Amino acid sequence: LARTEVTARGRLYAEAERVEAKLRYRSPAVPARVEETARGFRLELDEPAYGVAAGQAAVLYDGDTVVGYGLITASH
């Protein structure tokens, strides 16, 4: 089941519009647009990601720098 939108509860540590989102430990990072929300952030993935589920971690990178982290609450 491919997902292109992900909502997470967490925080952004730096302002960013575009990030590389790591959604599964062994999967490659996926380019995405990020939007901050009241409780975390929402991602619009450039390419579909498979196996995304609530409770997994979402780690956001700008190059080698972590710019955000959260627990996935929903995916569409």
N, C-alpha and C positions, 0 to 999 in steps of 0.2 A: 504494500500500500504506500504509494508515493505521497509525500507531503511537501507543500511549497510555502506554508505559513506555520510559524511556531510562536507560541506565547510562553513566556517564562517569568517566574517570580524571582527577582534578584536585583542586581543593580549594575549600572554602567559606571566604570571608574574614570572614564575619560569620554569627552564628547566624540561621537563618531556617527557618520551616516552610512558608511560602507565598512563591512567587517568580513573576516573569514570565520565562519561558525563551525565549531567542532561539536557534533551532536552525539557521536558514538565514539567510544575510546579508540577503536581500531579503524574507523572510517576516516577518509580524508576530509579536510575542512571544506566547507561549501561557501562560496561568495554569497553575501546577502546584504540587503538594506536593513538597517536597524532603526527602530523608533522607540524612544523611551515612553513608558506608561507609568501610571501612578504606583504600581506595585512591582515594576520590573521593565520588561521590554518585549517588543514584538519583532519578529524577523520575517522578511519576505525573501525566500531563497531564490537564487538565480536558476538553480536546477533542482529537480525533485530529489528528496532524500528518503531513503527507505528505512523502516524499522524505528521511526521516531515515536516515542511513547512518553506519557506523563510519568514524572518521577526521575527521568534521566537528566543528567547535567548538560547544560549548554554553555560552552566556553567560547568567548568572542576574542578574536585576535586582530591586531593591526600590525602586520609583519610578525615579529617575534614577541610583541608586547601584548599581554592580556589587558583588554579594555573593558571586559564585562564577564559576569558569571551569573547563572541562575538555574533553577530547577524547572524543567518543562512542565507546564500545567495543561497545555492543549496543543494540538496540531491539526491542520486542515489541509 
